[in-house]
């Protein structure tokens, strides 16, 4: 089980703002640290995947739990 170094709960946020907030948070973290992003935005899957691809982060896991998505991203 991966234990995140930080958690970003953006359940009330939608669209590109989820990606932007994740990028800002990851930017303040050290290489190798893990961020958990929790969102209710169903479109965030594409945004988080492209964020990781574009910025060189590693998407370690994605969990769908009812209306919530949780992503584990390694900087």
Buried (B, 14 or more C-beta within 10 A) or exposed (E): EEEBEBEBEBEEBBEEBBBBBBBEBBEEBEEEBBBBBBBBBEEBBEBBBEBBEEBEBEBBEBEEEEEEBBBBBBB
